[in-house]
């Protein structure tokens, strides 16, 4: 039996797509093995969001050739879409595929073997108008399953390469989404996370707005066996009153939103081409909290954007502190060739970016613990995911708090009510309710 190994860089969407491609190889009789093992085919699913991700992509391509010089190496994804010529010149690369035609990866790899030649399949992604369905059985994480329903982005934030790598917004037909959700339920998954490149634009290319995303959540909530539905990431202005009100009445919807902020300073947001103000962002957060008092709101922040002054950073720091997020994902700015921000004046020194990142990471840890503190002594339903020690299990509440509890029984993939007894540095300790 031939063997195939995958290495995936970047986001959850990339991981979903890698798992879907792995299913295509399995259907052709391949055994999927760990990347460190000797395989007949290596697939590197690349990312090009930062300089580091591009460097790591090249590193893993070369590593695959070292593990087995006779293996076929296929390079796919965002970096491949943007830099196909560069990748095709790397010794050992047999197949280059961008961010479409991944459903044909097995055929293309086997054609490269038969023809003894390199195959490059990278087309103009900006002309794409339909969602590419690779395969069902995408990303599964412990007890959660990520379900990709949308591709592409039309926003063109000044720092972001993704619209150029992924192309315009394309949505997956709703009936296809429901079909995969039912299959996930039949396999025993209790939680589904809807994901996409710009999830809030799901259905816009069909002439719909937020209504179709809300309808998708409603339809999935009706599926027997699915107990939780979560959104991966969504922009603040896409969380309209109508949309939030519709989610509020759905008992299976998790009260957790990941809403990218990127900067808490209006002048920086304008340079980023983020298309909202901090006042608009705050208004949306306030409305959500009125409707869902227990909601957890996590966010992304970029530090050291070109021209970011000490005063602008301090404004961002104060805004984040006042907003009271439950967790921050902090990213130092990394210029990407081909984006407007790459040529902006007044770059911020690396040492300054590192210092600002540390300040925000410290703030995040404090805010996260403060958020958990509000729930001490209360009961919560936890979906336990994995065993961390003898008779100790770890899981998540609906509003995305990590809980550790002890039990003599197997809690994997079980929804259990616990009392939240203690708040440690990174999780809550729960006690099972008899």
PyMOL commands that set and color helices and strands:
alter all, ss='L'
color gray80, all
select helices_A, chain A and resi 12-27+51-67+78-82+84-88+102-115+125-127+162-166+174-186+199-201+204-206+210-221+236-238+241-248+266-272+278-291+310-323+340-343+350-373
alter helices_A, ss='H'
color red, helices_A
select strands_A, chain A and resi 3-8+31-33+41-46+72-77+93-97+119-121+140-141+144-151+170-171+191-196+228-231+256-258+296-303+327-332+379-389+392-397+402-406+415-423+428-432
alter strands_A, ss='S'
color yellow, strands_A
deselect
rebuild
show_as cartoon
